[in-house]
Amino acid sequence: MADDTLRIERSTKTLRTLALERMRDAIMGFHFQPGERLVERPLCDQLGVSRSVVREVLRQLETEGLVQMIPGHGPAVARPDLSRTDEIYELRALMEGIAARACALTATEDQIAALERALDVLLTAWASTNPIEVMRATTKFYEVLFDAADKRIAWEIVQGLNVRINQLRSMTIASENRRDAAIAEMTDIMNAIKSRNGDEAEAAARRHVEQAWRIAQQTLRNS
């Protein structure tokens, strides 16, 4: 009997786009494990799309770094590279710290209120224990933060890394006891911004990334 958990419904989006979103979420949510082979025929059945669509989706996921081609075996879920992971977190700490500082110093009251609303959505997502919702809400929080900080070029760079960032974020979200610590860290960032304390906002943003970095390193070494 076919597994229908990935099956997509018809909508205004193309089948390729829907299948890509569904597969990306499935990898982020560990429906497919790192290193697991991705066989075309079962994916066609699960998604309810043609083999050509599945091939296009796998090629796109390969360019995003979520899928890798293994000689003699075909596509599989990519295992994060620890050396590249370090670089991603270094960039995150730098850019998120700069954005948090600028937001604290220059954002309008309306922008800070919008950031608070984005944080409320993120806290609700954490309470739901749905990792995909947490990742989406986290991405939205940072989009609002970078916009309020007027760091649009920096956000474009972060967006280019977001798929890989979310792959790593999905691992830290799933780690034991991460929820309470992450909520406290994000609240510290928000409080520093509301207090207009640029130094503390930057420091809090960097602490949050550094803690996630440590968890990701431990998870990757143990996998």
C-alpha positions in Angstrom: 0.0 0.0 0.0 1.4 3.4 -1.0 2.5 5.9 1.7 0.3 8.9 1.3 2.0 11.2 3.8 3.8 13.1 1.1 1.0 13.2 -1.5 0.2 16.7 -2.8 -3.1 18.3 -3.5 -3.9 20.3 -6.7 -3.5 24.1 -6.4 -2.4 27.1 -8.4 1.2 26.2 -7.8 2.9 23.9 -10.3 3.3 20.2 -9.5 7.1 20.7 -9.5 6.9 23.6 -7.0 4.5 21.6 -4.7 6.6 18.5 -4.9 9.8 20.5 -4.2 8.3 22.1 -1.1 7.0 18.8 0.1 10.3 17.0 -0.4 12.2 19.9 1.2 10.0 19.8 4.3 10.3 16.0 4.4 14.0 16.2 4.5 14.0 19.0 7.1 11.5 17.1 9.2 13.6 13.9 9.1 10.9 11.9 7.2 14.1 11.0 5.2 17.2 10.5 7.3 20.7 11.9 6.3 22.3 9.3 4.0 19.0 7.7 3.1 18.7 6.8 -0.6 16.0 8.6 -2.5 14.5 6.1 -5.0 12.5 7.6 -7.9 9.7 5.1 -8.2 8.6 5.1 -4.5 8.9 8.9 -4.5 6.6 9.0 -7.6 4.0 6.9 -5.7 4.3 8.9 -2.4 4.1 12.3 -4.1 1.6 11.3 -6.8 3.7 12.9 -9.6 5.6 11.7 -12.6 9.2 10.5 -12.7 10.2 13.6 -14.7 8.9 15.8 -11.9 10.8 13.7 -9.2 14.0 14.0 -11.2 13.6 17.8 -11.5 13.0 18.1 -7.8 16.0 15.9 -6.9 18.2 18.0 -9.2 17.0 21.2 -7.5 17.5 19.8 -4.0 21.0 18.8 -5.1 21.8 22.4 -6.0 20.5 23.5 -2.5 22.8 21.0 -0.8 20.0 18.8 0.6 20.6 15.9 -1.8 23.9 14.4 -3.0 24.6 12.0 -5.8 26.4 8.9 -4.6 28.3 7.1 -7.4 26.8 3.7 -8.1 23.8 4.4 -5.8 22.1 7.5 -7.0 20.6 10.4 -5.0 20.5 10.4 -1.2 19.8 12.8 1.6 23.0 14.8 2.1 24.9 14.6 5.3 26.0 18.1 6.5 29.7 18.7 6.1 31.1 19.7 9.5 33.7 22.1 8.0 31.1 23.9 6.0 28.8 23.9 9.0 31.4 25.9 11.0 31.5 28.5 8.2 27.7 28.8 8.0 27.4 29.4 11.7 30.3 32.0 11.6 28.4 33.9 9.0 25.2 33.6 10.9 26.7 34.9 14.1 28.3 37.9 12.2 25.2 38.9 10.2 22.6 38.3 12.9 24.6 40.1 15.4 25.0 43.1 13.1 21.3 43.1 12.3 20.3 42.9 16.0 22.5 45.8 16.9 21.2 48.0 14.0 17.6 47.1 14.9 18.1 48.1 18.5 19.6 51.4 17.5 17.5 52.5 14.5 14.3 50.6 14.2 11.0 52.4 14.6 8.5 51.6 17.3 6.2 50.1 14.7 9.1 47.9 13.4 9.9 46.7 16.9 6.2 45.9 17.5 6.2 43.8 14.3 9.2 42.0 15.5 7.5 41.2 18.8 4.5 39.8 16.8 6.9 37.6 14.9 8.4 36.4 18.1 5.0 35.5 19.4 4.3 33.4 16.3 7.7 31.7 16.9 6.9 31.0 20.5 3.5 29.5 19.4 5.4 27.3 16.9 7.7 26.0 19.6 4.7 25.2 21.8 3.3 23.1 18.9 6.4 20.9 18.8 6.2 20.9 15.0 9.8 21.4 13.7 8.7 22.6 10.3 6.5 25.4 11.8 9.4 26.4 14.1 11.7 26.7 11.1 9.2 28.8 9.2 8.5 31.1 12.1 12.2 31.4 12.8 12.9 32.4 9.2 10.1 35.0 9.4 11.4 36.4 12.6 14.8 37.0 11.1 13.3 38.5 7.9 11.4 41.0 10.0 14.6 41.7 12.1 16.8 42.3 9.0 14.2 44.5 7.5 13.8 46.6 10.6 17.6 46.9 10.8 17.7 48.0 7.1 20.2 45.3 6.3 18.7 44.1 3.1 21.9 43.0 1.4 22.8 41.0 4.5 19.4 39.4 4.4 19.8 38.4 0.7 23.1 36.7 1.7 21.3 34.9 4.6 18.5 33.9 2.2 21.1 32.2 0.0 22.1 30.1 3.0 18.6 29.5 4.4 18.1 26.0 3.1 21.4 24.8 4.6 20.7 26.9 7.8 17.3 25.2 8.1 18.8 21.8 7.6 21.1 22.4 10.6 18.4 24.2 12.5 16.1 21.1 12.2 18.8 19.1 13.9 19.1 21.6 16.8 15.3 21.9 17.2 15.1 18.1 17.5 17.8 18.0 20.3 16.7 17.4 23.8 15.9 20.4 26.0 16.6 22.9 23.1 13.1 24.4 23.3 13.4 26.3 26.6 16.9 27.5 26.0 16.1 28.7 22.5 13.0 30.6 23.7 15.1 32.2 26.5 17.8 33.2 23.9 15.3 34.7 21.5 13.6 36.6 24.3 17.0 38.0 25.3 17.5 39.3 21.8 14.0 40.9 21.8 14.5 42.5 25.2 17.8 44.0 24.3 16.3 45.5 21.1 13.3 46.9 23.0 15.8 48.5 25.5 17.7 50.1 22.6 20.9 48.4 23.8 22.9 47.7 20.7 25.8 46.0 22.4 23.6 43.6 24.3 21.4 42.9 21.3 24.4 41.9 19.2 25.8 39.9 22.1 22.5 38.1 22.6 22.2 37.3 18.9 25.7 35.9 18.8 25.1 33.8 22.0 22.0 32.3 20.4 23.9 31.3 17.2 26.9 30.0 19.2 24.7 27.8 21.4 23.0 26.3 18.3 26.5 25.8 16.7 27.6 23.8 19.7 24.5 21.6 19.6 24.9 21.1 15.8 28.6 20.1 16.2 27.7 17.5 18.9 24.8 16.1 16.8 27.0 15.8 13.7 29.8 14.1 15.5 27.4 11.6 17.1 25.6 10.8 13.8 
